[in-house]
């Protein structure tokens, strides 16, 4: 019925990318990716047919992704639009912007991608210890 369900909502518009301390920050030359990110845009009073296009900007203000022009339609008074970016390229930490143009009118949504630190990777944490299990032999029955 046009009612979106939100799972994994970033209520404060901050995404933490968990990275080990010894890993360098992403750059334009060596980006990383957020596997999937969706945005809920609700346009109040947007009943009818609309042209829509989107563009994502990194913290340096440069365009990372751009969509072609598409069509959205709503028979209800309000229009819910849920674009999904899969993957979202991360070229550095800071503020990202998504600009959605609805009939040439730009609407900007900003969010931060920040670094969160985790201990060394699982591979670096593996500690091998000699086995304490003793080998047992089966006794033969005569």
N, C-alpha and C positions, 0 to 999 in steps of 0.2 A: 504493500500500500504506500510506497514512497517513503517509508520510515527506515533510515539507515541504522545498522547495528555496528557499533564501534568496539573493536577488540584491539588491545595493545595501544591505547591512546596515549600520546605524549601531551599531557595536559598543559605543560609549561613550555611547549614548543622547543624543547631541547632534546637532542638525540645524543646519547653518549656512545661513542665507538670504543669498545674495550680493546686496548692494545697493550702488549707487553712493554715494559720500560725500555728495553733494548731495541725496539723497532722504531725507525724514523717516521716522522709525520708524512702523510701523503702530499704529493705535489702534482702539478699539471703533467709532468713527465712520468710520474709513477703514482697514478691515482689508485685508490681502493674503491670499493663499492658497498653501499648499503643494499643488501639483497633485494629488498622491496619496500617501497614507501607509497602510501596512498594518502590523499588529502581530501577532506570533505569540504566542499564549497557549497554554501546554501545561498541562493539568490532569491531574495524576498521580492515578490511582485513581478516575477519573471515568466508569467504565463505566456505561452505561445512558442514560436520557432525562433531560434537564435543561431547566429554564427559564433563559433568558439575556436580559439587557438591559445596555445600555452607556450611559455618559455621559462626555463630554469636558469638562474644565474648563480655562480659561485661567489665565494667571499671576496674575490678580486673584481667582481662586477662583470666578468666575462660570461657569455652565454655557454651553457653546457649542453642543453637539449632544447629543441624547438619542434613543435608539432605543426602540421599543416592545418588549414582551416577545416573544421568539421561542423556538424549540425547537432544542436540539442533541441529537444522539444519537451514542453510540459503542458499538460492539460490542467494541472493544479495551479493555484496562485503562486506557489513557490517552486523553485527548481533546485534539486540536489544534483550536484556534479561531483563524481568521485574519480579523479584521474589517478592512475597508478604508474609509478616509475619503477622499472624492474630491469636492471639495477639502477640505483641512483649513484652517479659518479661522485666521489669525494676527492676534491683536488686540494684540500687544505681544511683547516679548522676555522670556524667563524660563522658569519651569518649568510645563509642562502636565501634566495627569493624565488618564488614561483609567481609569475604574472599570467593571469588568465584574462584574456580579452573576450568579453561577451558583447557581440555587436560593436566591436571596436572600442568599447569602454574598458580600460585596464583596471583590474583588481589585483592587488599585491598581497601575498601571504609570505611572511618572513619566519624563519626558524633557524636555530643554531645547531651546528654539529660540533661537538666538543670531544676531546680525548678523555677517556677514562682509562686508568692504568690497572692492569692485572698483573699478578706475578708472572714469572717466566712461563713460556709456553709449556704445555704438557710434556712435550718431548724432553725439555730441559729439566723437568721436575722428576723424571723417572729415576728411581734409585734402585739399583739391582743389589739384592742381598743373596748370599748363598742359601740354598735351601736347607731347612732344618729337618726335613722329612728323611727318615731312614728307610733304606731299602729293606723290605722284608721278603723272605723267601717262603714259598709254600712247602709244607712238609709233605713228602710222598707217603701214601698209605701202602702198606705191604699187603 
